[in-house]
Amino acid sequence: MPDCQRTIACTPNNAAQMQAIVKSQPALLNVVKSLQTQGLFPGLRGLSITLTGSPEFVQQGLDALTPLPVDSIERNLPALKGP
C-alpha cells in the first residue's frame, strides 16, 4: 500500500500538543531553538508537521507522534535542517 501524507499546522487547538512533541525530542528542540535564535522561526505559529506513512499511521494525526522515539527524529534531522 502506498504511503499517505498529511500536513498538520499548529493551531490554538493543537498548540499544547505540538509544543509537547517538540519539547519531548531534544534534537528537534535544538533545531527549533537554533532557528529562533537566527530569527528564522517565529515560534509555534510557524510550525507544521508532515506525517508520511500508512493510512492508519497518518489517520492518527499528532497522536501518532506521542510518544515518538528519539532515534526516529534524529534519523530524520538532515531533512529537518534543509539545504
FENSULLIN-V530954 format. One record per backbone hydrogen bond with DSSP energy under -1.0 kcal/mol. CO is the residue of the C=O (numbers start at 0). NH is the residue of the N-H. Records with the same first field share a line. If there is no record, write none. Layout:
CO=NH + NH
//
This chain:
3=52
5=50
7=48
10=14
13=17
14=18
15=19
16=20
17=21
18=22
19=23
21=24
24=28
25=29
26=30
27=31
28=32
29=33
30=34
31=35
32=36
33=37
34=39
35=38
42=45
43=46
46=9
48=7
50=5
52=3
53=57
54=58
56=59
57=60
59=62
60=63
61=64
62=65
68=71 + 72
69=73
70=74
75=79
76=80
77=81
//
